[in-house]
C-alpha cells in the first residue's frame, strides 16, 4: 500500500512531493530542484533514510535496484498499453481512465483528511493537480503521434532543464549541450522523421513535468504522507473527466476499455509508487537518480516490444545522449551537495 509504505519511509516534516523531480536528488525540506526526472513515487518522496534491516515485504527479495527498474518497466509498459488502448478510447479518454482509477485507489488507501487545511494549502494542491493532469494529457497526445522512446526523451528535457538552470554551474552547460545534441539527432536536424505536433506535445509535457516537480515539493510540505498526492490526483481526474467524456462518451464504460484503463492506472501509477517507495527505504539517493535517468531507454524498449516501434541507429544514439546528459547532471548535483556537506578545514 503506497500510504502505509510512505508512513514507514517518509522523512520528517515532509511529503508527498520531492523538492524536485526525483526523490533521489532532493533532500527533505529543501526547495532546490532535484536532478533527474522521475515518475510515480519518485516525484512524491524525498530521500528516505531507513535502516538497512527494515523489512520490505514481498517485494524485498528483488533488491532496491530491482525495485526501481521494475517500477520503471511498469511505468513505460503501462504507457505502451495506453497507446494500444487509444484506438478504443482516444488519448483524452485514456488519460481520464488512468487518472480516475488511480485517484480512486489512492483516495481509498490514503483516506486524506479534508479539514484543517488553509486556502493556500488547497490552492497548492489544486495547481499540483492541474500540473499532473496537463503533464499526462500532453504526454498521451504526444505518444498518440510519435514513438514512445522519442516522446519520453523529449519530455525528460523539462526536468533536465530545471535542474541545469537551478544549479547555475558552468559544467551543467555541458550536459545541456549534450541533451540538445540528442534532441537535434532525434529530430534529424528538423524533426522530419517525427510528427511536429507530437514533438511539440512531448516538449510541452516536459514543461508541465517541471511544474509538477515544483508543486509536488510545495504540496509535500503542506500535506502529510501521500494525502496531497491523492487529492491532486482527484483534482486532475475531475478536470479531465469532461474532456474524456466529450471525446469518448460511452466508450469509457465499455467493460474491456474500463479493464484496460484500470490496467494502465495500476501499471503507470499505483504499482510504480509502491515499488519506488520500497526501494527508497534502502537505496542511496544518487543511485536512484541515475537509475531513473534510464527511463527513455526503457520507454524505447517498451515501444519496440509492445508497439513494434523500431528506432533507427540515429534515434537510439539521440536517446543515449539525453540519458548521458541526465546522468551527468545527477552526478554534478550530487557532487555539489557532498562538497557543501564536507566540513571546512580549520
N, C-alpha and C positions, 0 to 999 in steps of 0.2 A: 504494500500500500504506500503510495507516494508520501502521504502526510505522516504516517507513522514512522517511515524511514527518516523523513526530514526532521521529525521531532527528536530522533536519536542523534542525527548528524549535524543539525544546524548550529552554527556558531552563535555566540551570544549577541543580543541586540541586532538580530539580522533576520531576514529572509521572508518570502522568496524573492529572488531578483538579485543577481550578482551585479556588482557595480559596473560590470560591462559584460560583453558577450559571453564569456565563459566563466564558469565558476573558477576555473583553473587560474587564470591570470589575474583574478581580482582578489583583493583581500577584504575580509569582512569590515563593514563600517566605513569604507573609503568611498570616494566618489570618482576616483581616477579610472579611466577605461581599462578594461582588460584587453588582451591582445588578439586572441584567436577567436574566430566565430564559433558559435556553438548552438545547438538546438536542444529542445527538451529541457531536462533538468539542468543542463549546463547553463541555461540562462536564468535559473531560478535560485541557485545557491552560490554563496561564496565558498572558498576553500574550507572544508570542514576538517578539523583536526580531531581524529578519533583514534584511540589506542588500537594497535595492530591486532590485538586479540579480540576486538569486537566482533560478535557474530554477524555473519552476512546472510544467514538463512539459506534457502535452497539454491540461490544463485551464487553463493560464495565460492563454490568449487571452480567456477570459471576463472577466478582471479580478477583483480581490479582492471588490468589491461583488457582481458577478455570481455569484461562487462562493458567497458567503454566502446570497444569495437562492435560488440553485439548491439549496443544502443545505436551506434552509427549505421549499422546494417539495417536495423529495424526502421530508422527514420527514412533512409533512402529507398528501401524496398517498399515502405509504405507510400512514398511519393510515386514510385513506379506503379503500384497498384492504383493509386489515384488517377494517373494518366490513363490506365486501361479502363477506368470507370467513367471517364469524361464523355465518351460517346453515348453512354446511357443517361447521364445526369447533367452534363455540361460542367465547365470549370467552376462556375459560381455555385452550382448545386453540390459539387464535391466539397468545396470549402465549407459550405453550410453544414453538410453532414459531419465533416471532421470536427468542426468547432462545437457543434451542438452535442454530439456524442461525448467528446472529450470534456465539455463543460459539465454535462450531467454526471459523468463518472467522478470528476474532481469535486463537484459540489456534494455528492453523496459521501465521498470518502473524507473530505476535509471538513464539511459542515461549518463553513466560515461564519463567524459572528457578524451580524449586520448592524448591531447597535454599538454606540460608543466611539464612532469614528467622526472626525471633523469633516467640514466641507472640502478642505484641502486634501484629506485622505481620499475622499470619494472622487474628487477631480483628478487626482493622480491615477487612481485605478481605472477610471474611465478612459483617460488618454492612453494608458498602458493597453487597455482592451482595443482601442482604435488602432494603435500601432500593430498589435498582434493580428487583428483582422486584415489590416492593409498589407502586412507582410505576407500572410498566407494567400490572400486574394491575388495580389500581384504575381507571386511566385507561381501559382497554379495557372494563371493566364500565360506566364512565360513557358511553362512545360507543356502547355497545350499547343505551342507553336515551334519550340526548339527542343533539341535533345536534352535529357535530364542532366548529363555531365556538364555541358557548357552553361546551362541555366544556373546550376549551383555555383559554378566557378565565377560567373558574373555577379551573382548575389553576394558571394563571400567578400567582394570588394568593399561593400558598405562597412562591415565591422573592421576590415583591414584598414581602410582609410581613417576610420575613427581612432584606431589605436596609433596610427602613424602621426596624425595631427595632434593627438593628445600628448604623445611622447616628447615632441619637439627636440629630437636628437637628429644630428646630421646623418647618422648611419641608417636611419629609417627612410631616408630618401632613396637609398639603395634598394630597400625592399619595395618601396613604391614603384621605382623604375622597373624592377623585376616583374611586379604584378602587371604593370601597364604593358610590358613586353608580351606577357602571356595573353592579355586581352587583345593586343594587336594581332598576334598569331591566331588567336581563336576566331577573330573576325576576318582572317585572310587579308588584312590590310584595309578592309572596308565593309566587313560583315556581309560579304556577298554570299557566303555559304549558310548564313543564319538569317532567319526572318527578322527584319529590323524591328518590328513591333515586339516580337518575342524577346529580343535582346534588350529593348527598352524596358519592358516589363520586369525582366530579371534585374536590371540595374536599379529600377525604382524599388523593387523588393529589397535590394541591399540597403537603400536609404531608409526604408521602413524598419529593416533589421537593426540598423544603428539606433533609430529612435526607440525601438523595442528594448534594446540594451540599456539605454539611459533611463527609461521609465521603469524598467524591471528593477533597477537599483533603488530608485526612489520608492517604488511600491514595497520592496523588501524591507525598507527601513520603517515603513508605516504600518505594515500588517505582519502578524506573527505567522510562523510556519509557511504553509502554502495558501493561506487564506486569500491573499491578494491575487495570486495566480489564478485560483479558482474563480474569483469574482471577475477578473479581467477576461477569462475565457467566456464567462456568461455574457459579458458586455459584447465581446466580439461575435458570439453566436447570435445574439439579438440583432446586432447591426446587419449581419449577413443574411438573416432569415428572409427579409423581404426580397433581397436580390436573388437568393436561391429559389424562392417560390416563383418569382417573375420569370426566371429562365427555365426552370424545370417543372414547376407545377406539381401535378400528382405523381410524377416520376419519383419524387423524393420519398414517397411512402410505398413504392413498389418493394415487396419483400426482398428480392435479390439485390436491388440497389441499396436498400437500407442495410442489409447484411454486409455488403461490400464497403459501404461508407463507415460502418462500425469498425470493420477491419482496418480501414485507413486510419481512423482515430486511434485505435489501440496501437497500431504499429508506429504511427508518426508522433504520438503524444504520450499516452499512458505508459506503455512498455519502456520507451527510452527514458522517461522521467525516473522510473523505478530503477532501471539498470544503472543509470549515471549517478543517481544519488547513492546507491550502494557502493559504486566504485569510488566516489568522493570520500567515503569514510576511511579509505586506506591508501589511495593513490596520491602521490605528490602533485601539487598544482602544475608545475612545469610539464610534467609528463602528460597530464590530462590535456593541457592546451595543445601540445604537439600532436597528440592523437586526434584531437578534434580538427586539426588542420588537414587531415586526410579525407574530410567529407567530400570534396569534389571527386576524388578518385573512387570512393565508394559509390557515389552517385553515378559515375560513368559505368562502373561495373554493373550496377542495378539496371541501368538503361540498356546495356548490352544483353544481359541475361534474360530480362523480362520483356523488354520492349523491342529487342533486336535493333537497338540504336548503335551501330558500329561507328567508331570515331576514326578519323584519319590520323596519320602519324603527326601531322602538324597540330591538330586539335589535342592530341594526347600530350605533346610537348608543351602546349599552352597551359593545359591543366597542371602539368608538373611544375611550371614556372610559378603559377599562382600558389600552389602548395608550398613551394620553397620560400616564397615571399612571406607567407603566413607563418611558417615555422621560424624564419629568421626574425620576424617581428616579435614572436613569442620569446625567443631566446634573448633578444635585446632587452625587452621589458623586464624579464626575469633577472637578467644580469644587473640591470639598473637598480632593481629593488634590493638585490643582495648586497650591492655596493653601498647602498644607503644604510643597510642594516648593520654593516660592519662598524665596530667602534673605532673612533678616530684615535690615532696614536697620541699618547700624552707627551 
